[in-house]
Amino acid sequence: MFSWRWLFVAIVLIFAVQHWRNRPLPVPPGSIAPNEPVQTMLSNGTVYEQNNYKLTALADFTIEARVLSKQTYSSDREAQLAPVDLALGWGSMSDTAVIEQLSIGQSNRFYFYRWEKEPPRPPSEIATHSANMHLIPTTPALEKIMRDVRVGQVVKIRGQLVEARAADGWHWRSSLTRDDTGAGACEVIRVEAIEVK
């Protein structure tokens, strides 16, 4: 016999398990991802086909950074390529002592942060040592890793910064610098490898 009570209990348990699995990891102070991302521009990048989109490689890209926030998407057009966005921080923006003084989040494919009174580091440094990354998995296994990543973990991602195009004229182009902000400043990465440390 169907019982609304048991359905409610099951839903609560599912949410509790999801919350537990995705809870941020406690990390002591100190930079845990000290190195700058490595980018090599490509003059004639490979064109890949994925989900009826053409992805043109603009640069080879490797980053090792701390996960500051994670957001999954399913309803926007970009989700056909990038179901997961990670806000990543390196250098001072991988230091818990800095991060704890910021309010960090993601929404509508943007990453945002704010502070209460004084910024914990110069605002220009915060901006150039963190970024929102739109991740395009090249295999189901990579997508699973992306979805399972937790805030606080360090990830190493290798792939290409790309421009995506569709037959109807839609396009999505990666930023090619770390010192831009606002619309168009996010990296669009075709991910070939991701390692969680």
N, C-alpha and C positions, 0 to 999 in steps of 0.2 A: 504494500500500500504506500502510495507517494506521501512523503511528509515534507512540508516546507521547512520545518525545524531542522531536519537533517541536511537539507540542501543548504540552508543558511550556515550550519556548522561546517560543511564541506568547503563553502566559499571562504569563510573566515580562515580555515586551516590553509587553504591554497595561498591566500594573501600573506599569511604569517610566514609560511615557508619561503615565498618569494622575497619578502622583506628581509628575512634572515640571510638568505643566500646573497642578496645585493647590498647588505649593510656595508658602510665604509670600513676599511681596515684601519686600526690604530697604527700610526707611524710616529716614531720619536723624532724630535727636531734634527735638522741637518739636511743638506741637499742630497737627495737620493738618486737624482738623474742630472749630473752636473754638465753634461756635454751638449753643445749646440747641435741641432739637426744638420744632416749632411745632404746637400742638394747638388746634383750635377745636371746642368742644362743639356737638352738634346736638340740638335739642329734639325733632325729628320726623324722624329720619334715614331715608333711602331703604332699602327692603328689596330685596336682590338675590337671585336664584336662581342657585345654582351647584352642580353635581354632586348634585342632590337635597337640597341644604341651603338654608335661608334665612339670609342674612347681613344683619343689621340694622346700619346705620351708626350708630355712637355719637359719632364725632368725626372731623373732617377732620384729617389728620396728615401732616406732612412732616418728614423727618429727613435730615441729612447727617452721616455718621459713618464711622469707620474700622471695617473688618471685623476683629474680634478672633479669631473662630472661625466655622467653617461646618460644619453637619451636615445631611446629607440623610436622608430617611426614606421608607420604602415599605411597611412592614408594619403600622404602627399606624393606627387609624381616622382620626386627624388628617391623615395623609398624603393622604387623598382630597381634602383642601383645601390643606394646606400641606406640600409635599414638601421644602421647604428652611427651615431655621432659620439666622439669622445672629445671632451675638452682636456687638453694635455698641458702640463707645465714642466719646464726644465730649468736648470740653474736654480736661482733663488725661488722660482715658482714651483719647485719640487720640495721645498723646505716646509715642514709642518709649522714651524714658528711663524712663517709668513702667511701660509694658507689659513691658519686659524683666525687671523685678523681680517679675513675677507669673507663676504657672503658670495657664494659661487653657484651658478645655475645655468640651465639651458632651456630654450624654448623657441619654437618655430625656426629651427636650424641656426639659431644664434647662441653664442656663449656670452654670459655677462658676469660681472663681479662688481662689488662695491665695498666700501669700508665705512666705519662709523665716524671717526674724527680725523685721524691722520693716516695716510696710506702707509703700510708696513715697509714698502720699498718705493722708490720713485715711480710715479705712474707710467712713465715711458718704459721702465724696466719690466713692470708687470705686463704691459702690452706686448713687449717684444720677447718675453719668455713664457708665453702661453698662447694657445690658439685652439680654435674649434676645428676638428678634423672630421670631414665626411668620409666614411670608410666604405669602399666598394669591395666586398669579398669576391675572390675569384673561385672559391670552392665552398660547398656547404660546411665543411669542417672549419674553415676560417670564420665563417659567419657565426658558428656556434661559439667559438672562442671569444669573438667580439661581444656576443650577447651575454656571456658568462663573466666578463671582466668586471671587477669591483673597484669602486672609488678607493684610492689610496695605493693601488697596485702600480708597479712599474711595468710598462709594456715597451717592447721593441718592435717597431713596424718597418717593413721594407716593401717598397713597391715603386709606383710612379705617380707623380702629380699629373693629372689628366684634364683634358677638355672633353666633355660628353656632348654628343649631338644626336638629334633624332630627325627622321625624315620630314616631320612637320615643321622643322625650323627651331624647335626647342633646343637650348644649349645651356651648359653648366660648366664654367671654367674655374679651375683652381687658382688660388693666389700663388704667386711665385716668390713671395718675400715674407719675412716674419715681422716686418715693421709697419704693416698696414692695419687698419682697424675698420670696423663697420661693415656694411654690405659689400660682399665680394672679397673679404679678407680671409675667408676660411680656405683651408686646403681640401681639395678633392683627391683622395688617394685610392688608386687601384692597388689593393693590398695583395702582395704575393706571399708574404710571410708575416706572422705575428707571434711573438713570444711573450708570455707573461712571466715576470720574474718575482 
